[in-house]
Amino acid sequence: AARWYREFLATWPNDQTAPTMNMLLAEVLFAAKDFDGAIEEFERTAYDYPAHPGAEKAGYFALLAHEEHIKLMPKNDPTYRGLIAKRASSSLRFAKAYPTNQHTPEILDGVIEDELTLGDMDGVIVATQLVIALVPPAPQPLREKAWTTYANAVFDKAQYREAETAYTKVLEFRSLPAKDRATYEERLATCVYKQGEALQKEGKLSEAAGEFLRV
């Protein structure tokens, strides 16, 4: 079946039914557990044709194929991290193309976890900002997780002004456990202190004093 779908697409690539045929090709490959091939064809169906009704579904199915592929791969396999990175990239592509899809908040939350697994803090920051900016808003637990993860990420990267803003937001969450609240209050004070310290090194003593007073 895959052979004939490919034959059709090679012969009539611009036919109005080409996206449908490409989707069927992807589904056949998925059923055959050729997940690399299925991912490629789902993504082609979703993103490489002019807008069509099945594009969003195809983009989502690509992520399901990534999930199935990763399930088959032991975590100690040399290619495992590469598969995680590809899933994160595909998920970001879907979220940016279809920000109002009902699955997008959970997909972006998965990106955050993937980027944490990879140790890519810049990727974590991008993904958390996308969750925070979603319209309509992500479910509150995911928003709170995104804000907290973003705050910790920018703090670890010594971006203290951004971290101050983020921790101020995090401390507004009523669900925050008392132990975490104490930790983040301490980090908030550290953010302000570090900004004062930077101003002091620049010789801006008056501004530095203002920051130390805020602490």
C-alpha positions in Angstrom: 0.0 0.0 0.0 2.8 2.4 0.9 4.4 1.8 -2.5 1.3 2.8 -4.4 0.6 5.9 -2.2 4.2 7.0 -3.0 3.6 6.3 -6.7 0.5 8.5 -6.7 2.3 11.3 -4.9 5.3 11.1 -7.2 3.1 11.2 -10.3 0.6 13.8 -9.2 2.3 15.8 -6.4 0.0 18.8 -6.9 -3.3 16.9 -7.2 -6.0 18.2 -4.9 -6.2 14.8 -3.2 -2.4 14.7 -2.5 -2.7 15.7 1.2 -5.2 12.9 1.7 -3.0 10.4 0.0 0.0 11.6 2.0 -2.0 11.1 5.2 -2.9 7.6 4.2 0.7 6.9 3.4 1.7 8.1 6.9 -1.0 6.0 8.5 0.1 2.8 6.6 3.7 3.4 7.7 2.6 3.9 11.3 0.6 0.6 11.2 3.7 -1.1 9.9 5.7 0.4 12.9 7.9 2.3 10.5 7.9 5.3 12.9 10.7 7.2 11.2 8.8 7.1 7.9 5.5 7.8 9.5 6.8 10.9 11.3 8.3 12.2 8.0 5.0 11.7 6.1 2.7 13.0 8.9 4.9 16.2 9.1 4.9 16.6 5.4 1.1 16.3 5.4 0.8 18.8 8.2 3.2 21.5 7.1 4.3 21.2 3.4 1.0 21.6 1.6 -1.3 24.6 1.3 -3.8 24.8 4.2 -6.1 21.8 4.1 -8.6 20.2 6.6 -6.4 17.3 7.7 -3.2 19.3 8.4 -3.8 19.8 12.1 -4.6 16.1 12.6 -1.5 15.1 10.8 0.7 17.3 12.9 -0.8 15.7 16.1 -0.4 12.2 14.7 3.3 13.0 14.0 3.7 13.5 17.8 2.0 10.2 18.5 4.4 8.5 16.1 7.3 10.2 18.0 5.9 8.8 21.3 5.6 5.3 19.9 9.1 5.4 18.5 10.6 6.6 21.8 8.8 3.8 23.7 10.7 1.2 21.7 14.1 2.8 22.4 16.1 2.0 25.6 17.2 5.1 27.5 20.8 4.0 27.3 20.7 3.8 23.5 23.0 6.3 21.9 20.1 7.6 19.7 17.7 8.1 22.6 18.5 11.7 23.3 18.3 12.5 19.6 14.8 11.1 19.5 13.8 13.3 22.5 15.2 16.4 20.7 13.3 15.5 17.5 10.1 15.1 19.5 10.6 18.5 21.2 11.2 20.2 17.9 8.2 18.6 16.3 6.1 19.6 19.3 7.2 23.2 19.2 6.4 23.3 15.5 2.9 22.0 16.2 2.3 24.4 19.0 3.4 27.4 17.0 1.2 26.3 14.0 -1.8 25.4 16.1 -1.7 27.4 19.4 -5.5 27.0 20.0 -5.5 23.3 19.6 -6.9 21.6 22.8 -3.8 19.5 23.1 -1.3 22.4 22.8 -0.9 23.1 26.5 -0.1 19.5 27.3 2.2 19.2 24.2 4.2 22.3 25.4 4.4 20.9 28.9 5.9 17.8 27.3 8.4 20.0 25.5 9.4 21.5 28.9 10.1 18.0 30.2 12.0 17.0 27.1 14.2 20.1 27.3 14.9 19.4 31.0 15.9 15.9 30.1 18.3 17.2 27.5 19.6 19.9 29.9 18.8 22.6 27.4 17.8 25.6 29.6 17.4 27.9 26.6 14.8 25.4 25.2 13.1 25.3 28.6 12.8 29.1 28.7 11.3 29.2 25.2 8.7 26.4 26.0 7.7 27.9 29.3 7.2 31.3 27.7 5.0 29.8 25.1 2.8 28.1 27.8 2.6 31.4 29.7 1.5 33.3 26.6 -1.1 30.8 25.4 -4.5 32.3 24.4 -6.9 30.9 25.6 -4.8 30.3 28.8 -3.4 26.9 29.6 -5.0 25.1 32.6 -3.9 26.7 35.8 -1.7 23.8 37.0 0.3 24.0 33.8 0.6 27.8 33.9 1.9 27.6 37.5 4.4 24.9 36.5 5.5 26.9 33.5 6.0 30.1 35.6 7.9 28.1 38.3 10.1 26.3 35.8 10.8 29.6 33.9 11.7 31.4 37.2 14.2 28.6 38.1 15.7 28.5 34.6 16.4 32.3 34.4 17.7 32.3 38.0 20.1 29.5 37.1 21.3 31.5 34.1 21.9 34.5 36.3 19.1 36.6 34.6 18.2 38.2 37.8 15.8 40.9 36.6 13.7 38.3 34.7 13.9 35.9 37.7 12.7 38.6 40.1 9.6 39.2 37.9 9.0 35.5 37.6 9.4 34.7 41.3 7.1 37.6 42.2 4.5 35.9 40.0 5.1 32.4 41.5 4.7 33.7 45.0 1.2 34.8 44.1 0.1 31.2 43.6 -2.0 30.0 46.6 -1.2 26.4 45.8 2.5 26.9 46.6 3.6 24.7 49.5 5.1 26.6 52.5 8.5 25.0 52.0 8.7 26.1 48.4 7.4 29.5 49.3 10.3 30.0 51.7 12.7 28.9 49.0 11.4 31.2 46.4 11.2 34.2 48.8 14.9 33.6 49.5 15.6 33.4 45.8 13.6 36.6 45.2 15.7 38.4 47.7 18.9 37.0 46.0 17.7 38.3 42.7 17.4 41.8 44.1 20.7 41.6 45.9 22.5 40.4 42.7 21.1 43.4 40.8 22.4 45.7 43.5 25.8 43.9 43.4 26.0 44.4 39.6 25.2 48.1 39.9 27.9 48.4 42.6 30.5 46.9 40.4 29.5 49.4 37.7 30.1 52.2 40.1 26.4 53.1 40.3 26.4 53.4 44.0 23.2 55.3 44.5 21.2 52.8 42.4 23.0 49.9 44.1 22.0 51.3 47.5 18.4 51.4 46.4 18.5 47.7 45.4 20.2 46.7 48.7 17.5 48.6 50.6 14.8 46.7 48.6 16.4 43.5 50.0 
